[in-house]
């Protein structure tokens, strides 16, 4: 589904070599994007959301953040804070522009792979 560096990270998560975090809000946003932006079928969307949920630890953020103008990006920050993540891996330019949120580094997939090697 992803290819390249993101696919390598997904495989590492499936193998238990890296830990992923997600939240109900992030899974809902993922479903909406796959359906509207990429025109995935409902069945494929459900399958993808289940796959992500299966390989990620579910967190329910207690803190609401308003750091960025794009609300879904704030949900990513909330999830990372709640999960005590070391990194946020994203291709989103709003998040990448932050470079860091507190002690959490924000990197692209290839940047994280370089750090892990």
C-alpha positions as CSV (number, residue, x, y, z in Angstrom):
1,X,0.0,0.0,0.0
2,X,2.8,2.5,0.9
3,X,6.0,1.5,-0.9
4,X,9.5,2.8,-0.1
5,X,10.5,3.9,3.4
6,X,7.0,3.9,4.8
7,X,6.6,0.3,3.7
8,X,9.8,-0.7,5.5
9,X,8.5,1.0,8.7
10,X,5.2,-0.8,8.4
11,X,7.0,-4.1,8.0
12,X,9.1,-3.3,11.1
13,X,5.9,-2.5,13.1
14,X,4.3,-5.8,12.0
15,X,7.4,-7.7,13.1
16,X,7.3,-5.9,16.5
17,X,10.6,-4.1,16.0
18,X,9.0,-0.6,16.3
19,X,6.0,0.4,18.3
20,X,3.1,2.3,16.7
21,X,0.5,4.4,18.5
22,X,-2.9,5.4,17.1
23,X,-6.2,6.7,18.5
24,X,-9.8,6.4,17.6
25,X,-9.7,9.9,16.1
26,X,-6.7,9.1,13.9
27,X,-8.3,5.9,12.6
28,X,-11.5,7.8,11.8
29,X,-9.4,10.4,9.9
30,X,-7.5,7.6,8.1
31,X,-10.8,6.0,7.0
32,X,-12.1,9.4,5.7
33,X,-9.0,10.1,3.7
34,X,-8.8,6.7,2.2
35,X,-12.4,6.9,1.1
36,X,-12.6,10.5,-0.1
37,X,-9.1,11.3,-1.3
38,X,-8.1,7.9,-2.7
39,X,-11.6,6.6,-3.5
40,X,-11.1,3.3,-1.7
41,X,-14.1,1.0,-1.4
42,X,-15.7,0.8,2.0
43,X,-14.5,-2.8,2.4
44,X,-10.9,-1.8,1.6
45,X,-11.1,1.1,4.1
46,X,-12.3,-1.2,6.9
47,X,-9.6,-3.7,6.1
48,X,-6.9,-1.0,6.3
49,X,-8.2,0.5,9.5
50,X,-8.3,-3.0,11.1
51,X,-4.7,-3.7,9.9
52,X,-3.4,-0.4,11.4
53,X,-5.4,-1.1,14.6
54,X,-4.0,-4.6,14.9
55,X,-0.3,-3.4,14.8
56,X,-0.7,-0.2,16.9
57,X,-1.3,0.5,20.5
58,X,-4.5,2.3,20.9
59,X,-4.4,5.4,23.1
60,X,-7.2,7.7,24.1
61,X,-5.6,11.2,24.5
62,X,-6.8,13.0,27.6
63,X,-5.3,16.4,26.5
64,X,-6.7,18.5,23.7
65,X,-4.1,20.5,21.8
66,X,-4.6,23.4,19.4
67,X,-1.0,23.9,18.2
68,X,-1.7,23.7,14.5
69,X,-4.5,25.2,12.3
70,X,-5.2,21.7,10.8
71,X,-7.2,19.9,13.5
72,X,-6.3,16.4,12.4
73,X,-2.6,17.3,12.8
74,X,-3.4,18.2,16.4
75,X,-4.8,14.7,16.9
76,X,-1.5,13.3,15.8
77,X,0.3,15.4,18.4
78,X,-2.2,14.4,21.1
79,X,-1.7,10.7,20.3
80,X,2.1,11.0,20.4
81,X,2.0,12.8,23.7
82,X,-0.3,10.3,25.3
83,X,1.7,7.3,24.0
84,X,5.0,8.9,25.1
85,X,6.3,8.5,21.6
86,X,9.9,9.2,20.7
87,X,9.0,10.1,17.1
88,X,6.2,11.2,14.9
89,X,6.7,9.9,11.4
90,X,4.8,11.9,8.8
91,X,4.8,13.3,5.3
92,X,2.6,16.2,6.3
93,X,4.3,19.5,5.8
94,X,2.5,21.2,8.8
95,X,3.9,18.6,11.2
96,X,7.3,18.3,9.6
97,X,7.7,22.1,9.8
98,X,7.5,21.8,13.6
99,X,10.5,19.4,13.6
100,X,9.9,18.7,17.3
101,X,7.0,18.9,19.8
102,X,8.3,18.8,23.3
103,X,10.7,15.8,23.5
104,X,9.1,14.2,20.4
105,X,11.1,14.5,17.1
106,X,9.0,14.8,13.9
107,X,10.6,13.1,11.0
108,X,9.8,11.8,7.5
109,X,9.9,8.0,7.0
110,X,13.3,8.0,5.3
111,X,14.8,10.2,8.1
112,X,13.6,7.7,10.8
113,X,15.0,4.8,8.8
114,X,18.4,6.5,8.7
115,X,18.3,7.0,12.4
116,X,17.4,3.4,13.1
117,X,20.2,2.0,10.9
